[in-house]
Amino acid sequence: MKVWFCFVAALIQLAWGAVLSKPPAEPPRPAPPPAQEPAWPLDAYVPEAYLQPIWEGGVVYHESVMPLEGPDGSMGDIALLYEASEIISVRSSDLRTEYVPGVDYALADGKLRLLDGAIPRVPFGRMYPPEEIEVPGGGLLFPGKDVPWIYIEGGSLFHTWQLAVTYKHTDAFPGAVPPRQGGRLPNTLAKLEAGAPLRLLVYGDSLAVGCQSSGWDATNVPPYAPTFFDMFAGALRAQYGGEITVVNTAVGGVNSAWAADNAQELAAEQSPDLMIVSLGGNDAPGKVWPITYAWNVLKFFARVKAQCPQCEFILLAPALFNPLSTFDNGYSLRYRPWALALGQKGVAVLDMAQTYSELLARKRFEDIASNNVNHPNDFTVRMYAQMLLEALK
């Protein structure tokens, strides 16, 4: 009876808090950056380089691009997030091979132009086969939208096809800077600032599992960039000096109903201080109503807080799918306002739908994904970690 009463009380408090809560103030867009030189080595994973906020500074480290040919076999210039003023380095995705400027690539109107050199190109038909074919183990073939088939791969293959581009730029960040939400997470900040141990629980779907950074267990290829939550936890240890314990109970393929149903065993019983929660990516393909998604997330929060009243949450609003897939980005975008509305004291929300929309306004989906449908690659994983750190300020 006591647990049931605590659950109802927590649910009412969360629902009322969501109604009354004001959104965090949107920070101003940064001014154009000053001239900068690269500060870290470019031949290996360096936490400081990967965690430099993409919206700050005049050097972008290891931005990923896919050297993907067009359907007609042509290779157009590849757009970057910013308009490059100088390309410092183009490397293979493992960072071990550096290509030669003027031989393998050139800068053309702020974009990357591949020359007839050593950089391997990916035929369009390898990622989007024109007919049903047998794909290697670990891969799947899904029907596409505007293309007959989409090749989806859950390991390291697409990662190894991508390039890492480091460049200078002088233009301001083209997207919205993530808002700071430290005021919503007072318990977490108090523990961190006191150097007290913090128990971080990662919960939800395959994005929360860690799919598919290069350092994730099932990928495990150079440069071995950690998952977004391990990057985040490592940065907190370095900044605050306290013990950060990461527990991950996420399960690939689950939706918000599963999250609510398993809140007790896989979340509350882990006694978390802070939770990163990724949900919605598997609600969208099932066309779950947005209000149902929001209700399930609310129930999940309430069931955890009934047992762990001091626990706080960072909710990842659903990201977007490959626009060429049959998965409906319309549903992910419909979940966005409902997820944002759940933000309040104790609940910060990262607007991944907006982040992906802004990325895709400048870059192709193949440049930012690791499996060609929804999992982030090293470049996008870094943005998750950077946004988590910004949310705690």
N, C-alpha and C positions, 0 to 999 in steps of 0.2 A: 504494500500500500504506500509506503514511504517513497519508494522509487517511482511509482506511478504519479504520485503527487508532485514530486520534484520534476518529472518530465513535463507535466502539464504546466507547472509554474514557469519552467524554462521556455517552453513553447510560447506561452503568452508574452513573456518578457522579450523574447527574440522578435516575435511578430510585431509587438508594439514598438520596439526599438527600431525596427526596419521602417515603420511608418513615420516615426519622428526624426530619424537620423537625416542629417544633411550630408550631401556628397562632399568629399574632400575638395579643397580649393585646387583648381587647375593651375599648375605652375606656369609661369611665362615661358614662351619659346626661347631657347638660348640664342644669343647673338652669334654671328659668324665667328668661328674660332680663330685664335692667333696662329701664326705659322709655327709648326711643330716638327720635330724630328722623332723617329721611332725610339722608344726608350728601353725596349726589351728585345732579347734574341728572337729570331723568327723561325728557328729550326726545331722547336719543341713547344709543347704546351707550357705556358707560363701563366699562372693564376692571375697575376696583376694585369697582364695584357687582355686576358679573356674577360675579366671583370670590370675593365674600364667601361663606363656607361657609353653605349653607342651614340647617345645624344650629346655627348661632351667631347671636346678635343678635336684636333685637326688631323689625327691619324686613325684610320680604321685598320685593325689587325685581323688578318685571315678571314676576310669576308668570303663566304662560299658562293661559288657559281658553278653551274653545270654546263660544260661545253657541248650543249645539245644542238644538233643540226635541226633545221626546219624540215617540214614534211617533204619539201622538194630537194633536200640534201644541201641546201645553202647554209652558210654560217654567218649570221648577222653579228653586228657588234653587241656585246653583252652589257646591259645596264647594271650599274651598281647602286647601292642605297643612296650615296651622294654622287655628285658630279666630280670625278677625280681630277685633281690638278697635276698630280704626279703619281705614277705607279712605282712603288718601292720594290715590290717583290710579287712574283706569281709562282706558287709552289703547288706540287701535288698535295692531295688532301692529307697525306701522312707527314707533310712538311719536310720530307727528306730530299726531294728533287726540286731544285730551283731552276726555272726556265729563263731563257736568255732574252732580254729586251732587244727589239729590232730584228730578232731571228724567229722567236717563237710567238711574240706578242708585241702589241704597240698600244699606245693611248690614242683614242680617236674621239674627239668631242666629249671628253669626260667618261667615255666607256672603254671597255676592254675589247680590243680587236685581236683575234687569233690569226697568226700568219701561218704560212706553210712550213712550220717547224716541227718540233718534237711533241707538242701537246696533243694527246689523243682526243679524238672527237667521238661523241656518242650519237649514232644514227637515231633519228626520230623513231624508227620502227622497233628499236630495242626496248624503248620505254612504252611505246604505244603500238603494239603489233597490229598490222592490218588484218590479220586473221588469227583464229584460235590456234595456239601453238603449245607445245609442251615446254614448260619452264623448268629451270634447275630446282633442285630440292631447296626448300625454304622460301620459294617464291609462289605467288598466286597470280592468276589472270582474272580480272574483273571486267564485266562490261563497262564501257565508258559512255560519256556524253560528248558528242561531237567527234569522238574517236571510237573505233570499234572495240578496242580492248585497252586496258591499263595493266601494266606489269607492276605488281606490288611485291616488295621484298623486305623481309624482316631482319636481315643481318647487316653485313657491312658493304654489300656490293655497290649500292648507289653512292655511299660515302667515298669509295675508292675511285669513282668516276668523276668526282667533283674537284674543283681547284680552290686554293686558298689565296686570296688577293689582299695584299697590304698596300694601302695608298694614302696619299694626302688629299685633303680637300679644304676649300675655303668657304663653302656654303653652310648655312645653318641647318639644323636637323629638320627634315621635312615632315616629321610626325609630331604627335603630342607627347610631351614629357610625362612619364607616369607620375601621378600625384603621390605625395608623401602622406602616409597614414599611420605614423607612429602614435598619434593620439588615440587611435582605435585599439592599440595593442599595449596598454600600459603595463599589464602584468609581465609580458614578455620583455619589454624594455627594462623594467625594474630588475628582473632577474639578470639580464645581460650586464647592465651597468654595475650591479653588485658583484659580478664575477661568479654568480651562483650557477650550479648545474642546470642545464635546460634539456628537457626531453622533447625532441622534435619527432612527430609522427607524420609520415607521408601516406596518404590514403586516396583511394579512388581507382581510376582506370589505367590504361597502358601508359599514358603520359606520366602518371605518378609512379608507375613501375620503374621508369627511367628510359624507356625505349626512345631513341636508339642513339644516344651519344656514342662517340668512338670508344670511350672508356667503360661503357656499360658492359656487364658480364657477357651478354650474348653477342655483343659486337666485338669488343676487345681487339681493336686495331689502333695503330698510331694515328694521331698523337696522344691517344688515351685521355681525352678530355672527359672529366667526370660528368655524372648526371647533374641536372640543374640543382637538385636539392643537396648533393654533396658539395658542389661549388659554393652554394649558399652557406652551408654549415661550416665549411672550411674558412670562408671569409669572416663568419661570426667568431670563430675560435681565434683567428688572427687579430681581429679588432678588439675583442673584449677579454680574451684570455681564459674564459671559463670552459668548463666541460660541456660539450654539446653531443648528446647521444641521439643518433638517427635510427629510428625504427620504421620499417616500411612494410605495410600490410596491404598494399595495393594489389589489384588483380586485373589483368588485361581483359577487355571486353565487357566490363560491368557498367551498369547505369545507375541513375540516382535512386531508384527503388532498392537496388541491391545495397547501396550505401546506407540507406535508412534501416534496412532489415538486419544489417551486420554491424550496426553502430556499437552495440554492447561488447561483443566478443573481439572484434578487430580494431576497435578504437578506444572506447571508454576503459576497458580492462587493461589497456596499455599505459594508463595514467599519463597522458601527454600534457605538456605545458603549452605547446603550440602545435597546430596541425596545418599542413599544406594539403588542400583538398582539390582534386581535379575530377570534375564530373560534367556530364552533358555531352561529351563527344560520342557516347554510345546511345544517348537518348535521341539525338537528332536523326540517325538513320531509321530508328523505329517510330519517328514522328510523334514522340511523346509531347503532349501539350505543354507549353511553357509554364502554365500555372501548376501542373503536376510536377514538373521538374523542380520548381521553386518550393513547393510543399514538401517534396521528398528531402530537399536539402535542409529545410527548416526542421523537419522531424529528426534528421540526422544530428544537426547541431544540438537540439534539445535533449536527445537521448545521451549525448556525450556530456553535456553540461549538468544533467541530472546527477551524474556520478562524479564529474570533474568540473565543479563550478568555476574554477580559476582558469580553465583551458581557454585559449584563444585560437582563432582560425584565420588562415589566408586562403580564400576561395579563388580558384582560377576560373574565370568565366570562359566558356568553351571557345576554343580556337576554330579555325576554318579548315575545310578539306580542299583537296585539289579540285579546282573548278571544272576539270575535265572528268571527274568522277561522278557517279550517279548519286552520291551522298549529298543531301540537300543543305547547302550553306544557309538557306533561308531560315531553317529551324535554328541553327546555331546563332544566327543574328537575332532571332526572336527571343532566345534565352537571355541574350545580353542584358536588356533592361531589367529583367527579373533578377538576374545575378547581382547587378549593381545595386538594386533596391535592397538587397539583403545586407549591405554594408552598414555597420553601426559600431558602437563600442563593443569590442571583443571580436569583430569580424571585419577584416580588410578584404578588398576584392581587387584582383588584378584583371584588367580589361584586355584579355588576350584577343578577343574578337577585333577590337579596334587596332591592336598592335599588328595582327595579321593583315587586316585590311590595308593598313598603311604600308606594310612591307610589300604587299602584292600590287600596290599602286606604282612601285618603283622596280620591283624584281619579279622574276617568274617563280611559280610555285616550286619548280624543280630545283631552284637555287637554294631553297630554305628547308627542304624536307629530306628525310632520310629513307623513307619507304615509298614515296611517290603518292601517298594518299593523306596521311595525317601526322605522322611522327616527325618531330623536329630534328634537324641535324645539329652539328656542333655550334654553328653560328646562331641558330635560333635558340638552342639550349642556353647559350650564354645570355641571351636577352631575358629569358625566364629568370635566371639567377640575378641579373642586374636589377630587374624589376622587383624581385623579392627584397633585395637589399634596400632599394629606394623606398619601398613600402614601410620599412621599419624606421625611417627617419622622421 
